[in-house]
Amino acid sequence: MKAYVDHDLCIGCGLCPSVCPEVFEMRDDGLSHVIVDTVPEGVEDTAKEAEEGCPVDAIKVE
Ligand code: F3S
């Protein structure tokens, strides 16, 4: 499973790293970045939760 953040859409709300810090982190550019090549086992549900919770649908987890 892989995670992607569309930086043209992300408004830096910070939800995804707070829901799933194993996969997402906020950087100095004010946007969320994916910090893993593959979503680790055990956090797939929270990565999906971040995808569903993003207010601008900037995240894809598949
Ligand atoms: Fe950006 Fe959505 Fe995360 S707006 S900070 S990708 S929840």
Residues whose N, C-alpha, C, O or C-beta is under 5 A from the ligand:
A	BS01	F3S	V5 C10 I11 G12 C13 G14 L15 C16 S32 A50 C54 P55 A58
